[in-house]
């Protein structure tokens, strides 16, 4: 490593370990790892209106025994083409549970999905996002096997716990035991398991472990990762007597990872996944863009759901007014649906208990499930709503036309907001609740993780189906979006609050002088919007607008001045 990087890492590690000898040892270990790489030229293309990310498992689309990544790549080239810029491949590694999030080997590709060559081929056509599931690893991993056997360096890779210590202040994302008893060659021990007994938390207080993880991240960047998603990263550092969530050491370690990536995998951006209230979430931008390049916009899914259920844009509009990026080097990763559920916690301080209950009641009424977290005092709180997003917005009593119109309006909002949009594959494909998958597996999140047969999917997308209607509309709006600089992440966003039934905001790119007025009727009643500056062309219909526009139920407009 160059001296400048060494000094930067030393300063960060001193704040983490507060032990000069441990800092020196860690620097030596990281340096030995990085010296196996050449130093590439620094290239970081700015994010633009062309950037959008499709979130998918490597085997969401199946075709017999064919490699999942090959099937996915074929589908993307045939149907999606250039409408989407990047693909978020959810954990593609060998795993034992949690649908990929209990990783056995960070450096291997799950053979059922394919090989690193399949990844390389896909990276020629699309930018890629890899998952770094580095808070924990599978108990079936070689690392944990080494821990059980007392082997170096693995004996310090995990957190050995005192079962009698006080863990009451620790934030719990799930209603499961925090400690798991295991049998080692030295007898029974307890290890820290934030998420499940099969997901053993890693010990970042171990220099060897930190050096290993840094090396893995660089390897991801060198193998096609345009983005690296740090999964559940807020839990990375543990310290008794605290919440063990979002601690200063966690932030310093993420900054260290970014420092290294900037030098050894330039062009790779970090996205932090922290499903928490907004203030804590945006703390991961760091200072002067020295931490995450993008943060997940977790309040957006529940607030959008609330807006369309209540048919009132007031809460969402007021929240949007508070959004302010610290600088033009970072932005939001916007999404409505994903492989996980719709978080309830991110609405704390935004929605009242009664408003949160409206979401919970609707999810249950519409066929979903509510998952809970342990508060540490014997009580539980709603954590997330497990439901397909299309079904979240409209219940069984709604007509197809109403449900689809509401859903397309919500997705159009997603494509319009400042930041980079992430579209879940089941949203793009117009999927519904997968009751079979949820029931047979007993896993609530599988209600929105259905496996689709490639041939059946192609037939549906070429026939007269709701799936095709949704897919065609979203693809067309994605194609329009990528040609309009007013949708660049760097373009400003200004909210208007003239009518609580219409979500109304303006995207303006000061560099190109392009402006688009975004108008979305969030109600079932026709709404007319009129003001002097509302003129131009509605990009979604091609119609001219002269100061006034009438929107049908759930109708959207992109009026380009």
C-alpha positions in Angstrom: 0.0 0.0 0.0 1.1 3.6 -0.6 2.0 5.6 2.5 -1.0 7.9 2.1 -3.4 5.0 2.3 -1.5 3.4 5.2 -1.8 6.7 7.2 -5.5 6.9 6.5 -6.1 3.3 7.6 -4.0 3.8 10.7 -6.1 6.7 11.8 -9.3 4.8 11.3 -8.1 1.7 13.0 -6.8 3.7 16.0 -10.4 5.0 16.5 -11.6 1.4 16.3 -9.1 -0.6 18.3 -7.4 2.1 20.4 -4.3 -0.1 20.6 -1.2 0.9 18.6 0.2 -2.7 18.5 -3.2 -4.1 17.2 -3.3 -1.3 14.6 0.2 -2.1 13.3 -0.7 -5.8 13.1 -3.9 -5.1 11.2 -2.1 -2.8 8.7 0.5 -5.5 8.0 -2.2 -8.1 7.4 -4.2 -5.8 5.1 -1.0 -4.8 3.3 0.0 -8.4 2.6 -3.4 -9.1 1.1 -3.5 -6.0 -1.1 0.1 -6.5 -2.4 -1.2 -9.4 -4.4 -3.2 -6.9 -6.6 -1.9 -4.4 -9.1 -3.0 -0.8 -8.8 -5.6 -0.1 -11.5 -6.2 3.4 -13.0 -8.8 5.3 -11.1 -12.1 5.5 -13.0 -15.4 6.4 -11.4 -18.2 7.2 -13.9 -20.8 9.6 -12.3 -24.2 8.2 -11.8 -26.8 9.5 -14.2 -30.4 9.2 -15.3 -29.4 6.0 -17.1 -28.8 4.3 -13.8 -31.4 1.9 -12.5 -30.9 -1.5 -10.7 -33.0 -4.7 -11.0 -33.0 -6.6 -7.8 -33.2 -10.4 -8.3 -32.0 -13.8 -7.1 -29.9 -15.6 -9.6 -32.5 -18.4 -9.8 -35.8 -16.4 -9.7 -36.2 -17.5 -13.3 -35.6 -21.2 -13.8 -35.3 -23.5 -16.8 -34.8 -27.1 -15.8 -31.2 -27.8 -14.9 -29.7 -24.8 -16.7 -27.5 -22.5 -14.7 -29.7 -19.9 -13.1 -27.3 -17.0 -14.0 -27.4 -18.1 -17.7 -31.2 -18.3 -17.7 -31.4 -14.8 -16.1 -28.9 -13.4 -18.6 -30.8 -14.8 -21.5 -34.1 -13.3 -20.2 -32.5 -9.9 -19.6 -31.0 -9.8 -23.1 -34.3 -10.9 -24.8 -36.9 -8.8 -22.8 -35.3 -6.1 -20.7 -32.3 -5.2 -22.9 -30.9 -1.7 -22.2 -34.0 -0.5 -20.2 -32.1 -1.5 -17.0 -28.5 -0.4 -16.4 -27.5 -2.8 -13.5 -28.5 -6.0 -11.9 -28.4 -6.6 -8.1 -27.6 -10.3 -7.8 -28.8 -11.3 -4.3 -26.3 -13.7 -2.6 -25.0 -16.0 -5.3 -22.7 -17.9 -3.0 -23.2 -21.4 -1.5 -25.4 -21.1 1.5 -27.3 -23.2 4.1 -30.4 -21.1 5.0 -32.2 -17.7 4.8 -32.4 -17.9 1.0 -28.8 -17.1 0.5 -28.0 -14.9 3.5 -26.2 -17.6 5.5 -23.1 -17.9 3.3 -20.8 -20.9 3.4 -18.1 -19.5 1.1 -17.8 -15.8 0.1 -15.4 -16.6 -2.7 -17.5 -19.2 -4.5 -20.5 -19.1 -6.8 -23.4 -21.5 -6.0 -23.0 -24.3 -8.6 -26.8 -24.3 -9.1 -26.5 -20.7 -10.3 -23.3 -21.1 -12.4 -19.7 -20.0 -12.2 -17.6 -16.8 -12.1 -17.5 -17.0 -15.8 -21.3 -16.5 -15.9 -20.8 -13.4 -13.7 -18.1 -12.2 -16.1 -20.4 -12.6 -19.1 -23.3 -10.8 -17.5 -21.0 -7.9 -16.5 -20.3 -7.3 -20.2 -23.9 -6.2 -20.7 -24.9 -4.9 -17.2 -23.4 -3.3 -14.2 -23.6 -5.7 -11.3 -24.3 -5.3 -7.5 -22.9 -8.0 -5.3 -24.0 -8.7 -1.7 -21.4 -8.7 1.0 -23.1 -10.6 3.8 -20.3 -9.8 6.2 -22.1 -9.4 9.5 -22.4 -13.2 9.8 -21.5 -16.5 8.1 -23.0 -19.9 8.0 -22.2 -22.3 10.8 -21.4 -24.8 8.1 -18.6 -22.6 6.8 -14.9 -23.6 6.8 -14.3 -20.6 9.1 -16.7 -21.8 11.8 -15.5 -25.3 11.5 -12.0 -23.9 12.3 -13.4 -22.1 15.3 -15.0 -25.2 16.7 -11.7 -27.0 16.3 -9.7 -24.2 17.9 -7.7 -23.6 14.7 -5.7 -20.4 13.9 -6.8 -17.9 12.8 -10.4 -19.0 13.0 -10.6 -19.3 16.8 -10.9 -15.5 16.9 -13.2 -15.0 13.9 -16.3 -15.3 16.1 -17.5 -13.8 19.3 -17.4 -16.1 22.3 -20.0 -14.9 24.8 -20.6 -15.1 28.5 -24.2 -16.5 28.8 -24.7 -14.7 32.1 -23.8 -11.2 30.9 -26.4 -8.5 30.5 -27.6 -8.2 26.8 -30.8 -6.3 27.5 -29.6 -3.1 25.7 -28.8 -5.0 22.4 -31.1 -4.2 19.5 -32.8 -7.3 18.2 -34.1 -7.4 14.6 -35.8 -10.8 15.1 -37.6 -12.5 17.9 -34.9 -15.2 18.3 -32.2 -15.9 21.0 -29.2 -13.7 20.7 -26.7 -16.4 21.8 -26.4 -19.9 20.5 -24.7 -22.8 22.3 -22.1 -24.8 20.3 -19.8 -27.7 21.1 -16.1 -27.1 20.5 -13.0 -29.1 21.2 -12.6 -27.1 24.4 -16.2 -27.7 25.5 -19.5 -25.9 25.3 -19.4 -22.2 24.3 -21.9 -19.5 23.4 -21.6 -17.5 20.2 -23.3 -14.3 19.1 -26.1 -14.9 16.5 -28.0 -11.7 15.7 -30.2 -13.4 13.0 -30.4 -17.1 13.6 -28.5 -20.1 15.0 -27.2 -20.8 11.5 -25.8 -17.3 11.0 -22.8 -16.8 13.3 -21.8 -13.2 13.7 -18.2 -12.3 12.7 -15.7 -10.7 15.1 -14.4 -7.5 13.6 -12.3 -7.0 16.7 -10.0 -9.7 15.1 -7.3 -8.2 12.8 -7.1 -11.4 10.7 -10.9 -11.4 10.1 -10.9 -7.8 9.1 -8.0 -8.3 6.6 -9.8 -11.3 5.1 -13.1 -9.3 4.6 -11.2 -6.4 3.0 -9.6 -8.8 0.6 -12.9 -10.3 -0.3 -14.4 -6.9 -1.0 -11.6 -6.0 -3.3 -12.0 -9.4 -5.1 -15.7 -8.6 -5.6 -14.8 -5.2 -7.1 -12.2 -6.8 -9.4 -14.8 -9.4 -10.6 -17.4 -7.0 -11.9 -19.1 -5.4 -8.9 -20.1 -1.9 -9.8 -21.9 -1.8 -6.4 -21.3 -3.7 -3.2 -24.2 -3.9 -0.9 -23.2 -4.2 2.8 -26.0 -6.4 4.2 -27.2 -5.7 7.8 -24.0 -3.7 8.3 -25.3 -1.7 11.2 -24.8 -4.7 13.5 -21.1 -5.2 12.6 -19.5 -4.0 15.9 -20.5 -5.4 19.3 -20.0 -3.7 22.7 -21.9 -4.7 25.8 -23.8 -2.0 27.5 -24.8 -0.5 24.1 -27.4 -1.2 21.4 -24.6 -2.8 19.4 -26.2 -1.0 16.4 -24.7 1.9 14.4 -21.7 2.2 16.7 -18.9 4.6 15.8 -16.6 1.6 15.1 -19.0 0.4 12.5 -18.8 3.7 10.7 -15.0 3.8 10.8 -14.8 0.2 9.4 -17.1 1.1 6.5 -15.0 4.1 5.8 -11.9 1.9 5.9 -13.5 -0.4 3.4 -14.3 2.5 1.1 -10.7 3.8 1.4 -9.3 0.5 0.2 -11.9 0.1 -2.6 -11.2 3.6 -3.9 -7.5 2.5 -4.4 -7.8 -1.2 -5.4 -11.2 -1.4 -7.1 -12.0 2.1 -8.2 -15.4 2.4 -9.8 -17.0 0.2 -7.2 -19.6 2.0 -5.0 -20.7 1.0 -1.5 -24.4 0.7 -0.6 -25.3 0.3 3.0 -28.4 -1.7 4.0 -29.7 -0.5 7.4 -33.4 -1.0 7.9 -33.8 1.7 10.6 -35.4 5.2 11.1 -34.3 7.8 8.6 -31.8 9.8 10.8 -29.8 6.7 11.7 -30.0 5.5 8.1 -28.5 8.6 6.5 -25.7 8.7 9.1 -24.1 6.2 6.8 -23.3 8.9 4.2 -20.5 9.8 6.7 -18.7 13.1 6.4 -17.7 14.6 3.1 -18.8 11.4 1.2 -16.2 9.3 3.0 -18.6 6.4 3.8 -21.5 5.0 1.8 -22.0 6.2 -1.8 -25.7 5.3 -1.6 -28.0 4.4 1.3 -31.3 2.5 1.1 -34.3 4.8 1.3 -36.1 2.6 3.8 -39.0 5.0 4.7 -40.1 5.1 1.0 -41.9 1.7 0.7 -44.1 2.1 3.8 -44.8 5.8 3.2 -45.8 5.1 -0.4 -48.0 2.3 0.7 -49.6 4.6 3.3 -50.2 7.3 0.7 -52.1 5.0 -1.7 -54.1 3.3 1.0 -55.1 6.6 2.6 -55.4 8.3 -0.8 -53.6 11.3 0.6 -50.1 12.6 -0.3 -49.7 14.9 2.7 -47.4 12.7 4.8 -45.2 11.6 1.9 -44.9 15.2 0.5 -43.9 16.5 3.9 -41.3 13.8 4.3 -39.9 14.4 0.8 -39.4 18.1 1.8 -37.0 17.0 4.5 -34.8 15.0 2.2 -31.5 16.7 1.6 -28.3 15.2 0.4 -25.1 16.3 2.1 -23.3 16.7 -1.2 -23.4 15.8 -4.9 -21.1 12.8 -4.4 -23.8 10.6 -2.7 -27.4 9.7 -3.3 -30.3 7.5 -2.2 -31.0 4.0 -3.4 -34.8 4.2 -3.8 -36.9 1.1 -3.8 -40.5 -0.1 -3.0 -40.2 -3.8 -3.0 -37.4 -6.3 -2.5 -36.7 -9.9 -1.4 -37.4 -8.7 2.1 -40.6 -7.2 3.5 -41.8 -3.6 3.9 -40.1 -2.2 7.0 -42.2 -0.7 9.7 -39.4 0.8 11.9 -38.3 3.3 9.3 -41.7 5.1 9.7 -40.9 5.9 13.4 -41.2 9.6 13.9 -43.0 10.0 10.6 -46.2 7.9 11.0 -48.2 7.8 14.2 -49.0 4.5 15.9 -52.5 4.7 14.4 -51.1 5.3 10.9 -48.6 2.4 11.3 -51.6 0.2 12.4 -53.3 1.1 9.1 -50.4 -0.5 7.2 -50.4 -3.6 9.5 -54.1 -4.1 9.1 -54.0 -3.7 5.4 -51.1 -6.2 5.0 -53.1 -8.8 6.9 -56.3 -8.1 5.1 -54.5 -8.3 1.7 -53.0 -11.8 2.5 -49.7 -10.8 4.0 -47.9 -11.6 7.2 -46.4 -9.3 9.9 -43.0 -10.2 11.3 -41.9 -8.9 14.8 -38.7 -8.0 16.5 -37.7 -8.6 20.1 -37.4 -5.4 22.1 -35.2 -7.0 24.8 -37.7 -6.4 27.6 -40.0 -9.2 26.9 -42.1 -7.3 24.4 -42.2 -7.4 20.6 -42.8 -4.7 17.9 -43.8 -5.0 14.3 -40.7 -5.2 12.2 -41.8 -5.7 8.6 -44.8 -6.6 6.4 -44.3 -9.6 4.3 -46.4 -9.1 1.2 -46.1 -8.6 -2.6 -46.1 -4.8 -3.2 -48.9 -5.0 -5.8 -51.1 -6.8 -3.2 -50.0 -4.4 -0.5 -51.7 -1.5 -2.3 -55.0 -3.1 -3.1 -57.0 -5.9 -1.4 -59.0 -8.8 -2.8 -62.0 -6.6 -3.2 -60.3 -4.3 -5.7 -60.6 -4.8 -9.4 -57.6 -5.7 -11.6 -57.8 -2.2 -13.2 -57.6 -0.4 -9.8 -54.9 -2.6 -8.4 -52.7 -2.3 -11.5 -53.3 1.4 -11.8 -52.3 2.0 -8.2 -49.2 -0.2 -8.6 -48.0 1.5 -11.8 -48.5 4.9 -10.1 -46.4 3.8 -7.2 -43.6 2.4 -9.4 -43.7 5.7 -11.5 -43.1 7.6 -8.2 -40.1 5.3 -7.6 -38.7 6.1 -11.1 -39.2 9.8 -10.5 -37.5 10.5 -7.2 -34.0 11.9 -6.7 -31.5 9.0 -6.5 -31.1 5.6 -8.2 -34.2 3.4 -8.5 -34.1 -0.2 -7.6 -36.9 -2.3 -9.2 -37.6 -5.7 -7.7 -37.9 -8.4 -10.4 -41.3 -9.5 -9.2 -42.5 -5.9 -9.5 -41.2 -5.6 -13.0 -42.9 -8.8 -13.9 -46.2 -8.0 -12.2 -46.1 -10.9 -9.8 -48.6 -11.4 -7.0 -48.6 -13.0 -3.5 -47.0 -16.5 -3.6 -49.1 -18.2 -1.0 -47.8 -21.6 -2.0 -44.2 -20.7 -1.4 -45.0 -19.0 1.9 -47.1 -21.9 3.2 -44.9 -24.8 2.1 -41.7 -23.3 3.4 -43.1 -21.7 6.6 -40.9 -18.6 5.6 -43.1 -15.4 5.5 -40.7 -13.6 3.2 -41.2 -16.3 0.5 -44.6 -14.7 -0.2 -42.5 -12.4 -2.5 -39.8 -14.7 -3.7 -41.6 -17.0 -6.2 -39.6 -19.0 -8.7 -40.8 -18.5 -12.2 -40.5 -21.0 -15.1 -38.7 -19.4 -18.0 -40.9 -20.8 -20.7 -44.2 -20.0 -18.9 -42.9 -16.5 -18.2 -42.1 -15.8 -21.8 -45.6 -17.0 -22.9 -47.2 -14.7 -20.3 -45.1 -11.7 -21.5 -46.0 -12.4 -25.1 -49.8 -12.9 -24.4 -52.7 -10.8 -23.3 -52.0 -10.8 -19.6 -51.8 -8.5 -16.6 -48.1 -9.5 -16.3 -47.4 -8.3 -19.8 -49.3 -5.0 -19.3 -47.4 -4.1 -16.2 -44.0 -5.2 -17.7 -44.5 -3.3 -20.9 -45.5 -0.1 -19.1 -42.6 -0.2 -16.7 -40.1 -1.0 -19.4 -41.4 2.0 -21.4 -41.1 4.3 -18.4 -37.6 3.1 -17.7 -36.7 3.8 -21.3 -38.1 7.3 -21.1 -36.4 8.0 -17.8 -32.9 7.1 -19.0 -33.1 9.8 -21.8 -34.1 12.7 -19.4 -31.4 14.5 -17.5 -34.0 15.9 -15.1 -34.0 12.4 -13.6 -30.3 12.4 -12.9 -29.4 11.9 -9.2 -27.7 15.3 -9.3 -31.0 17.0 -10.5 -32.8 18.9 -7.7 -36.2 18.0 -6.3 -38.8 20.5 -5.1 -42.2 19.5 -3.7 -45.4 21.4 -4.3 -48.4 20.9 -1.9 -51.3 22.4 -3.8 -53.6 19.3 -3.6 -53.3 16.5 -1.1 -54.7 14.1 -3.6 -51.9 14.7 -6.0 -48.2 14.0 -5.3 -46.5 16.9 -7.1 -42.8 17.6 -7.3 -40.4 19.2 -9.8 -37.1 17.7 -10.9 -34.7 20.2 -12.4 -31.2 19.7 -13.7 -29.3 23.0 -13.3 -26.5 21.9 -15.7 -28.8 21.0 -18.6 -31.6 23.4 -17.8 -34.1 20.5 -18.2 -37.2 20.4 -15.9 -39.9 17.8 -15.4 -43.0 18.2 -13.4 -44.0 14.9 -11.8 -47.7 14.6 -11.0 -49.3 11.5 -9.5 -53.0 11.2 -8.6 -53.0 9.1 -5.4 -56.8 8.9 -5.3 -59.7 7.3 -7.0 -61.2 10.7 -7.9 -60.3 12.6 -11.0 -58.1 15.6 -10.1 -57.3 18.8 -12.0 -54.0 20.6 -11.4 -53.5 24.1 -12.6 -50.7 26.6 -12.2 -48.8 29.0 -14.6 -45.5 27.1 -14.9 -47.2 23.8 -15.8 -46.7 23.7 -19.5 -44.8 21.4 -21.9 -45.3 17.8 -23.0 -46.5 14.9 -20.9 -43.8 12.3 -21.7 -46.1 9.5 -20.7 -48.8 10.3 -23.3 -47.2 12.7 -25.8 -49.9 15.3 -25.1 -49.3 19.0 -24.8 -50.0 20.7 -21.4 -50.9 24.4 -21.2 -51.1 25.4 -17.5 -53.7 22.8 -16.6 -53.9 19.0 -16.4 -56.6 16.6 -15.4 -55.5 13.3 -14.0 -57.8 10.2 -13.9 -57.8 7.9 -10.9 -54.1 6.9 -10.1 -52.9 8.5 -13.3 -49.4 9.9 -13.6 -47.7 12.6 -15.7 -44.2 13.6 -16.5 -44.6 17.1 -17.9 -41.3 18.2 -19.5 -41.0 22.0 -19.9 
